[in-house]
Amino acid sequence: MRVPPGLSRLLLAARGWGRLGAMSRYSTEQRGRPNSPDYRLYFKNADGKYISPFHDIPLFAGPKEDKEIPAKRSKTTGSEVLFNMVVEMPRWTNAKMEIATEEPLNPIKHDTKKGKLRYVANIFPHKGYIWNYGALPQTWEDPNHTDNLTGCCGDNDPIDVCEIGSKVRSFGEIVQVKVLGVLGLIDEGETDWKIIAISADDPEAQKIHDIDDVKKHKPGYLEATIDWFQLYKVPDGKPENHFAFNGEFKNKDFAVEIVKSTHEHWKALLHKKVDGGAIKCTNILVSGSPFCCSEEDARSIVQSAPAFMNGDPVSPEVDSWYFFPK
């Protein structure tokens, strides 16, 4: 059976063999079959309790993340605030994995459309995702809130992150990142912020602190990011995407304010101050949330999912390259 790109990293992370640091506080458990609609990746904390990566992993990185109450104070490196990132798609991979916001405990699943697994196209000269791509936990882009900056409502998901460090991260890994800036993508009429960040343990993290530093030390990366997001849906027959601010990347301070805003929307969601629709808010650690469940209930949710088994082969079409005129 053909082993798809990134599957070895997926298996290592899913067995809880993540890198030292933030990932060592968390482990993962696979259910179902990789490369199939029933595949799920559930999360555990250091105490072995099943948790939600959407709700129970703190937004702000701190030394006590494995305790009952998520850390309220953020960890800093000098003046840098660090955030936790959940890696959904490692760099160079194609499978569109995402936090299942409408399922209890919000495992990561393989996204589908019309019953088919979704894979991002390779648009020349790119291969799959050109960053480690994922989300910031404890954030939510409220679909009922019109963003004053973009004039569009949120996309009903945690805020997305493009981690630009030198390492190819693992599927399901929790990485502590520095926010550097943000791109305002307008995706089918919805606000879909893309946070630009770098892992705090990256060799270049000490010299990259803001969006202008990315332009200096990684020339061409931001231009490639615009190109990628503008075209990635075109192979599926959709039009090119558009951007707020004419595609201008906003700086670190602007980005951090966006993150804080989505964190406030998430808090309102978890304390039932807004209607979350089909969003599942099941959690075990969020103090005062009416959606808290017991450890036993969380375990039952995971055990009700299909047992892990060998995955299905990936279609060779996933490796196809697409060419578009500039």
VENGI-V81234 format. One record per backbone hydrogen bond with DSSP energy under -1.0 kcal/mol. NH is the residue of the N-H (numbers start at 1). CO is the residue of the C=O. If there is no record, write none. Layout:
BEGIN
NH_CO + NH_CO
END
This chain:
BEGIN
7_4 + 10_6 + 11_7 + 12_8 + 13_9 + 14_10 + 15_11 + 16_13 + 17_12 + 25_22 + 26_23 + 27_44 + 29_42 + 31_40 + 32_306 + 39_36 + 40_31 + 41_108 + 42_29 + 44_27 + 45_49 + 48_45 + 51_43 + 56_52 + 61_82 + 67_64 + 75_61 + 77_80 + 80_77 + 82_75 + 83_177 + 84_59 + 85_175 + 86_135 + 87_173 + 88_133 + 89_133 + 92_129 + 93_90 + 96_118 + 97_95 + 98_109 + 100_107 + 101_99 + 103_100 + 106_103 + 108_41 + 109_98 + 111_96 + 113_116 + 116_113 + 118_111 + 120_94 + 124_322 + 126_123 + 129_93 + 132_163 + 133_89 + 134_161 + 135_86 + 136_159 + 138_54 + 140_262 + 141_157 + 142_140 + 145_142 + 147_152 + 151_147 + 154_142 + 156_141 + 160_193 + 161_134 + 162_195 + 163_132 + 164_197 + 172_87 + 173_170 + 175_85 + 177_83 + 178_198 + 180_196 + 181_196 + 182_250 + 183_194 + 185_183 + 186_242 + 187_190 + 190_187 + 191_153 + 192_185 + 194_183 + 195_160 + 196_181 + 197_162 + 198_178 + 200_176 + 202_199 + 205_202 + 207_204 + 211_180 + 214_210 + 215_211 + 216_212 + 217_213 + 218_214 + 221_218 + 224_220 + 225_221 + 226_222 + 227_223 + 228_224 + 229_225 + 230_226 + 231_227 + 232_228 + 234_231 + 236_233 + 237_234 + 238_233 + 241_230 + 242_186 + 244_184 + 247_244 + 248_245 + 250_182 + 255_251 + 256_252 + 257_253 + 258_254 + 259_255 + 260_256 + 261_257 + 262_258 + 263_259 + 264_260 + 265_261 + 266_262 + 267_263 + 268_264 + 269_265 + 270_266 + 271_267 + 272_269 + 273_268 + 279_276 + 280_101 + 283_291 + 289_286 + 292_289 + 293_283 + 298_294 + 299_295 + 300_296 + 301_297 + 302_298 + 303_299 + 304_300 + 305_302 + 309_32 + 312_34 + 318_315 + 319_316 + 320_317 + 322_122
END
